[in-house]
């Protein structure tokens, strides 16, 4: 960010803090402008050469030109500033930044597919920046190498299908045991198409699923039996998931995040703990392993059913129930000693408003994928509900992007 002499806010793509750059305006508004750096006159010490040759065109990454320390300083600063500006709160302690691996970290991705005759047929990859066009890429450094190596073979595969222009996307989901490619198709495949897909699965050692409709229509094609899992070794937990189920993109950082959240919550045997927006049981099952009485609540029935199966498969006792946490409060489930809240980007404003002003819970760990909604909810907890913000910190779940994952601890 910069400011014009008149005080207008300028967002400069490709610039880094404390740099001097030449930039051109790409979008002008009454109160702010978007610019793109065309030359760097005085470079930041945090600037580096992007690893990927497609950086700047492909929209999969935004900040490869900044080193890891510079990226995370910006994310930590965004967290602190939003807490102060939106929530009017300040953490008593800022937790150390969680870094993780920079490259090959993505275990989930959605590649767009578009048939462009003028570019040799099928294009497979992320979209271009600020565009609906598919970036013309040959490599990707944020996906594991064995999956990134499939970009060109997938282009060739789609070109061989009977209706290559009716394959809009390929979803990637990678577990500790296997990798799944989910082919979205708008028309039925021919027998020859199915032969090509089977050969691709065997030749590249991946599982192929087919999705003719919405996410619930995705089914394994080859092999016929296909399920993914990831392990949380610190807690002796294995979590099974389907390729269209929500899981964290970065499994390595997720392990660190779960460990940090559990330590902050400090579950004790016999304590009643609610895991809100529990999903597959990513936090619930480690908490149950520590001896707590855990109830996982989630609005998605398929996720609750899978969480129950995961608990049984791990030999753990935990209760999982369907509850729309955007509309319903926790009153039907009694009092809880502690809460773990891991909401989607919308946050959990109605939920935190419904908590009693005094008494319970004594402690809340809030895991957030949006610092603005975390800050809003933190303001309610601190300024209206008699909590203090004991600690907060940023987590680098998505290196080379503007996405900021964070975790915060609230105590009475």
Buried (B, 14 or more C-beta within 10 A) or exposed (E): EBEEEEEBEBBBBBBBEEBEBEBEEEEEEEEBBBBBBEEBEEBBEBBBEBBBEBBBBBBBBBBBBBBBEBBBBBBBEBBBEBBEEBBEBEBEEBBEBBBBEBBBBBBBBEBBBBBEEEEEBBBBBBBBBEEEBBBBBEBBBBBBEEBBBBBEEBBEBBEBBEBBBBBEBBBBBBBEBBBBBBBBBEEEBEEEBBEBBBEBBEEBEBBBBBBBEEBEEBEBBBEEEBBBBBBBEEBEBBBBBBBBBBBBBBBBBBBBBBBBBBEBBEBEEEBBBBBBBBBBBBBBBBBBBBEBBBBBBBBBEBBBEBBBBBBEBBEBEBBBBEBEBBEBEBEEBEEBBBBBBBBBEEBBBBBBEBBEEEEBBBBBBBBBBBBBBBBBBBBBBBEEBEBEBBBBBBBBBBBBBEBBBBBBBBBE
